[in-house]
Amino acid sequence: TYVKLTLLNSMGHEMSKCKTSICRGQPNPTYKETFIFQVALFQLSDVTLILSVYNKRSMKRKEMIGWISLGLNSSGEEELTHWTQMKESKGQQVCHWHSLLES
């Protein structure tokens, strides 16, 4: 299982992407990884961060388990609130649990 992070601009074009390491044999993996995206402060309201969770079954086959999005096109009110809190935190970490949406 791994998480793919994709940063989109306001037009929906991909600005950057990365993914976590793969966690094998863990029903509830925890990813304590940090990712840094270069985004100007004035652009934070105009970007969307999509987090997609995948299960890798074999060498080439992967299955999306679910996803959420934060930012401009947040997938829900909780995600939008999380994004707002992150923008206002001035560099402090803001942690929230989110329910994945079905793929």
C-alpha positions in Angstrom: 0.0 0.0 0.0 1.3 3.5 -0.8 0.0 7.1 -1.2 0.4 9.2 -4.3 0.4 12.9 -3.8 -0.4 15.2 -6.8 -0.4 19.0 -6.7 -2.6 20.7 -9.2 -2.8 24.4 -10.2 -6.2 26.2 -10.5 -6.5 25.0 -14.1 -6.2 21.4 -13.0 -2.7 21.0 -14.5 -0.2 18.9 -12.6 2.5 21.0 -10.9 4.3 18.2 -8.9 3.8 14.7 -7.7 5.5 12.2 -5.4 4.6 9.0 -3.5 5.3 7.4 -0.2 7.3 4.2 0.3 5.3 0.9 -0.1 4.1 -0.6 3.2 3.8 -4.4 2.8 1.6 -6.7 4.9 0.1 -3.9 7.1 -3.7 -3.6 7.3 -3.4 0.0 8.7 -0.1 1.4 7.6 1.3 4.7 9.0 3.3 6.9 6.7 5.6 9.2 8.7 7.1 10.8 5.7 7.4 14.5 4.8 7.0 16.0 1.4 7.8 19.5 0.4 6.1 21.3 -2.5 7.4 24.6 -3.8 4.3 26.8 -3.7 4.3 30.6 -3.3 2.3 31.9 -0.4 -0.1 33.8 -2.6 -0.7 30.6 -4.6 -1.9 28.4 -1.7 -5.5 29.3 -2.2 -5.3 28.3 -5.9 -3.8 24.8 -5.7 -5.3 21.4 -5.0 -3.4 18.5 -3.3 -4.9 15.1 -4.2 -3.9 12.1 -2.0 -4.7 8.7 -3.6 -4.2 5.5 -1.7 -3.2 2.5 -3.8 -2.8 -1.2 -3.1 -0.1 -2.8 -5.2 -1.1 -6.4 -5.9 1.6 -7.5 -8.3 4.5 -6.1 -10.2 2.4 -4.1 -12.7 -1.2 -4.2 -11.2 -2.3 -1.5 -8.8 -5.7 -0.8 -7.4 -6.9 2.5 -6.0 -8.4 2.1 -2.6 -9.6 5.7 -2.2 -8.7 9.4 -2.3 -9.2 12.8 -0.8 -8.3 16.3 -2.0 -7.3 19.4 0.0 -7.2 23.0 -1.2 -9.0 24.8 -3.9 -11.1 21.8 -5.0 -11.3 20.1 -1.6 -13.3 16.9 -1.5 -15.4 18.0 1.5 -15.9 20.5 4.3 -13.5 18.7 6.6 -10.7 18.7 4.0 -11.3 22.4 3.3 -11.1 23.2 7.0 -7.9 21.2 7.3 -6.4 23.1 4.4 -7.4 26.5 5.9 -5.9 25.5 9.3 -2.6 24.5 7.5 -2.5 27.8 5.7 -2.9 29.7 9.0 -0.5 27.5 11.1 2.6 29.4 10.0 4.7 26.3 9.4 3.4 24.2 12.3 2.2 20.7 11.6 -1.6 20.2 11.5 -2.8 16.6 11.7 -6.3 15.3 10.8 -7.8 12.0 10.1 -9.9 11.8 6.8 -12.2 9.2 5.4 -11.3 8.2 1.9 -13.7 8.6 -1.0 -14.2 5.6 -3.2 -12.3 5.5 -6.4 
